[in-house]
Amino acid sequence: MSSFTTSVFAGVAVALALGIAIGGEDRVRQHLEALQSVTGGAQPPVRMMTKAELVGAGTAVAIGGIVYDVSPSAELYGESGWYKYFVGKDATLAFGTGKRIGYSLDTQLNNRDPESVDDASDEELSKVSHYMDLFDQKYRKLGLLVDGLYWNADGTPTEAREALDERRSKLRASGHFAPGDEDGEDAVFSTEQRESKCPIMKTARVVKQAAEEAQRMIHKYLLA
């Protein structure tokens, strides 16, 4: 990527953050259209990653074979975090069990494969589905895990991924829903909502959220 294009991305990122905070989504769409006109609409390919690369990707977790950068939630994925044993792994099933603290994934899941949801109950899969949606909204996508269960080497879905998506669709159609863990990933949102009503802190939170949303939108634009 040229230095000019990199500068454009940086400028648009700032504009997106301000646009979200001040002008809302209509302003953001205008900036994205500007970005597309400058870059010619070019989008880099989704990165194909191996499990070894996932381990070396820093604070990253895979769910459904999609690798996400979870470093913004260090309180959850750091050394003392609830989900620290999820880092560097595809922990799809583990997100549906609600068991996290202080034990390895093998111990938490009684040696069930943390990647596979073949034997997951409807309640477990509903929680997994909830977190798949949450991660897609909250974290930056790093790539697809192509030596796992869910994606082929060319980035096409495997039978296991297609089966997962089909089962998720059926659960949604049936109205089956299992809420996430209020003391885990979901607590990040509820904590923000309960923050101090101090005008300065509120403004800081709005700007922070806008910047995070701008980052998500840019990466969704580039990797979608």
C-alpha positions in Angstrom: 0.0 0.0 0.0 1.5 3.4 -1.0 2.2 6.1 1.6 -0.4 8.2 -0.1 -3.1 5.6 0.4 -2.0 5.0 3.9 -2.3 8.7 4.7 -5.8 8.7 3.1 -6.8 5.8 5.4 -5.5 7.6 8.4 -7.3 10.7 7.5 -10.6 8.9 6.8 -10.3 7.1 10.1 -10.2 10.4 12.0 -13.0 11.7 9.9 -15.1 8.6 10.6 -14.6 9.0 14.3 -15.7 12.6 14.2 -18.5 11.8 11.8 -19.9 9.1 14.1 -19.6 11.3 17.2 -21.0 14.4 15.5 -23.0 13.6 12.4 -24.0 10.0 12.7 -24.1 7.2 10.1 -25.0 9.4 7.2 -21.8 11.3 7.6 -19.8 8.1 7.9 -21.3 6.7 4.6 -20.1 9.9 2.9 -16.5 9.3 4.2 -16.6 5.7 3.1 -17.7 6.6 -0.4 -14.8 9.1 -0.5 -12.4 6.4 0.6 -13.7 4.1 -2.1 -13.3 6.7 -4.8 -9.7 7.3 -3.9 -8.7 3.7 -3.7 -10.8 2.6 -6.7 -12.8 0.3 -4.5 -9.9 -2.1 -4.1 -10.1 -4.4 -1.1 -7.2 -6.6 0.1 -8.0 -10.3 0.3 -9.0 -11.9 3.6 -5.9 -13.3 5.3 -5.7 -17.1 5.4 -4.2 -18.1 8.8 -2.9 -21.3 10.3 -3.2 -22.4 13.9 0.5 -21.6 14.4 -0.1 -18.1 13.1 -3.0 -17.7 15.4 -0.8 -18.6 18.4 1.7 -16.0 17.2 -0.9 -13.3 16.5 -0.8 -11.7 20.0 -4.0 -11.4 21.9 -6.2 -13.1 19.3 -9.1 -15.6 19.5 -11.0 -17.6 16.9 -14.7 -18.3 17.0 -16.3 -20.2 14.1 -12.9 -20.2 12.5 -12.7 -16.4 12.2 -9.7 -14.9 14.0 -10.3 -11.7 15.9 -7.9 -9.2 17.6 -9.3 -9.1 21.2 -6.4 -7.0 22.6 -8.8 -4.0 23.3 -10.3 -6.2 26.0 -7.2 -6.9 28.0 -9.2 -7.1 31.2 -10.9 -10.2 29.8 -8.1 -11.9 27.8 -5.0 -10.8 29.7 -3.1 -12.9 32.3 -5.8 -12.3 34.9 -8.7 -12.3 32.5 -11.7 -14.6 32.5 -11.0 -15.8 29.0 -7.2 -16.0 29.1 -7.2 -19.7 28.1 -9.1 -18.9 24.9 -6.2 -16.8 23.5 -4.4 -18.4 20.6 -7.1 -21.0 20.0 -10.4 -21.5 18.2 -12.6 -21.7 21.3 -16.0 -21.9 19.5 -17.6 -24.4 21.8 -16.1 -22.9 25.0 -18.0 -19.6 24.4 -21.2 -21.7 24.8 -20.4 -23.4 28.0 -20.1 -20.5 30.4 -17.1 -22.1 32.2 -13.9 -20.0 32.1 -12.0 -19.1 35.3 -8.8 -20.7 36.4 -8.8 -23.9 34.3 -7.5 -25.0 30.9 -10.0 -25.6 28.1 -9.6 -29.3 28.3 -10.6 -29.2 32.0 -13.4 -26.8 31.5 -14.9 -28.8 28.6 -14.2 -32.3 30.1 -11.9 -32.9 27.1 -14.5 -32.0 24.5 -13.0 -30.4 21.4 -13.2 -26.6 22.0 -13.4 -26.0 18.3 -16.3 -28.3 17.4 -20.0 -27.7 18.1 -21.1 -31.1 16.7 -22.3 -32.2 20.1 -23.4 -28.8 21.4 -26.8 -28.4 22.9 -29.2 -25.8 21.6 -28.5 -23.6 24.6 -24.8 -23.9 24.1 -25.0 -23.2 20.4 -27.3 -20.2 21.0 -24.6 -18.7 23.2 -21.9 -19.4 20.6 -24.1 -17.7 18.0 -24.5 -14.7 20.3 -20.8 -14.4 20.7 -20.2 -14.8 17.0 -22.4 -11.8 16.3 -20.9 -9.9 19.2 -17.3 -10.4 18.0 -18.2 -9.4 14.5 -19.5 -6.1 15.8 -16.9 -5.5 18.5 -13.4 -6.7 17.3 -11.2 -6.4 14.3 -11.2 -9.4 12.1 -7.7 -10.7 11.4 -8.4 -13.6 9.0 -9.8 -17.1 8.6 -8.3 -20.2 10.2 -7.8 -22.5 7.3 -6.3 -25.6 9.0 -9.2 -25.9 11.5 -12.7 -27.2 11.1 -14.5 -24.3 9.4 -12.6 -22.9 6.4 -10.8 -24.4 3.4 -7.4 -23.3 2.3 -9.0 -21.1 -0.4 -11.3 -19.4 2.2 -14.5 -21.2 1.3 -16.6 -22.7 4.1 -16.2 -26.3 5.0 -19.1 -28.6 5.5 -18.7 -28.0 9.3 -19.0 -24.3 8.8 -22.1 -24.7 6.6 -23.6 -27.0 9.2 -22.9 -24.4 11.9 -24.5 -21.6 9.9 -27.5 -23.7 9.1 -28.1 -24.7 12.7 -27.7 -21.1 13.8 -30.4 -20.1 11.3 -32.8 -22.7 12.5 -32.3 -21.7 16.1 -33.0 -18.1 15.2 -36.1 -19.0 13.2 -37.4 -21.0 16.2 -36.9 -18.0 18.5 -34.4 -19.9 20.7 -32.0 -17.5 22.4 -29.5 -17.9 25.2 -28.1 -14.7 26.6 -24.4 -14.2 27.1 -22.5 -13.9 30.3 -23.3 -10.6 32.1 -20.0 -10.9 34.0 -17.9 -11.6 30.9 -17.9 -10.2 27.4 -21.3 -8.6 27.7 -20.3 -6.8 30.9 -18.2 -4.4 28.8 -21.2 -2.9 27.3 -23.3 -2.7 30.5 -20.4 -1.2 32.4 -20.1 1.6 29.8 -23.8 2.3 30.1 -23.4 2.7 33.9 -20.4 5.0 33.8 -20.3 8.3 35.6 -22.6 11.0 34.3 -19.7 13.5 34.6 -19.8 15.5 31.3 -16.0 15.1 30.8 -16.1 11.4 31.3 -19.2 11.0 29.2 -17.6 13.0 26.3 -14.4 10.9 26.6 -16.5 7.7 26.4 -18.4 8.9 23.3 -15.2 9.8 21.5 -13.6 6.5 22.5 -16.7 4.6 21.2 -16.6 6.6 18.0 -13.0 5.9 17.4 -13.6 2.1 18.0 -16.6 2.2 15.7 -14.5 3.9 13.0 -11.8 1.3 13.3 -14.4 -1.5 13.0 -16.0 0.1 9.9 -12.7 0.5 8.1 -11.7 -3.1 8.8 -15.1 -4.4 7.8 -14.8 -2.3 4.6 -11.4 -3.7 3.8 -12.0 -7.4 4.8 -15.7 -7.9 4.1 
